[in-house]
């Protein structure tokens, strides 16, 4: 716990945060495009949904790990 408190920024936040920034930008773009697709076709593309859910899942795992709610290091993936 002390290691994560003192050095968590370096070994968790930097690598995961760096990758999540780009994935979040992609997710925001897909959300905007999906709004138009749903407006005109009434269908949400399945791959876009999986990507957005994976981004939320990944960031939640990192936040839970850094909040000391679990001891499992978060994977670099949005898969279940």
Secondary structure, 3 states (H helix, E strand, C coil): CHHHHHHHHHHHHHHHHHHHHHHHHHHHHHHHHHHHHHHHHCCCCHHHHHHHHHHHHHHHHHHHHHCCCCCCCCCCCCCC
